[in-house]
Amino acid sequence: MPAMQRKRVPRRRVGKESTEDLRQEFLAAVSKLWPVAGGSLSLRKSSCVRERCTACESGAGHPRYGLWGRSGRERFSLYIAEEMVPELEQALVNGQALQQLVREMGVRYTQARRSERSEEQSKRQSSSRRKKS
Ligand SMILES: [Zn+2]
């Protein structure tokens, strides 16, 4: 699996994004990220149960593709037919894009909430000033 790329979150104009806009954008983006998978796809040698297997005896074994990873505390490994490899690769790419999307949305959500709060606070301050005078 290629190393995760560390990309900076692109700077956008902050302040005019509402959290509802972000939610819509997130849901639209997520709907395109299917299928998804996490873990790593690799070719591993496995041995068979046959006696006197030339492939096993030569050390070549029987290479098979598998999806390996962790789900919570559990490790998983699933063998995969070679024909399924391209779609699993795409699912892994989508899985990484989803994680990146979540991080980016977290930043933009926080920025949007911060500016909402500061707008609320300045409104509250100006209205309390009006009441006093
Ligand atoms: Zn064998």
Residues whose N, C-alpha, C, O or C-beta is under 5 A from the ligand:
A	BS01	ZN	S47 C48 C53 A55 C56
